[in-house]
Amino acid sequence: MVEKINWDDVPQEQVNPSMIRQMIYGEKVMIAKMKFKDGFVVPLHHHENEQITQVTKVTMRFWFGEDRQQVMDLDAGESVVIPANLPHEALMIGEVEETDTWAPPRTDWLDGSDSYLRK
């Protein structure tokens, strides 16, 4: 049976002092709404999941590649598709709100093994 989900009913997880997230997922796709404090850095990492990031408030600065050779700022209303296994890092410029979508779902986020974020 298909069920309606309201974001107001999805639990918020305080991942670290600078990051709050909510997640909805199925068998093949996951979506997460997140809020970050200014200056928070998502460390350089990569994953098997294809990722789409959509910024809804202020700016995220991304670095792509093992040597961080490509730099990209995403402002509110902008999105990027990040291919699977591409190393990337992000800096929050302001109080960022954004939504990420992954296929397949991030098992490290579901089982709590996402230690790179929990510092």
Secondary structure, 3 states (H helix, E strand, C coil): CCCCCCHHHCCCEEEECCEEEEEEECCCCEEEEEEECCCCEEEEECCCCEEEEEEEEEEEEEEECCCCCEEEEEECCCEEEECCCCCEEEEEEEEEEEEEEEECCCHHHHHCCCCCCCC
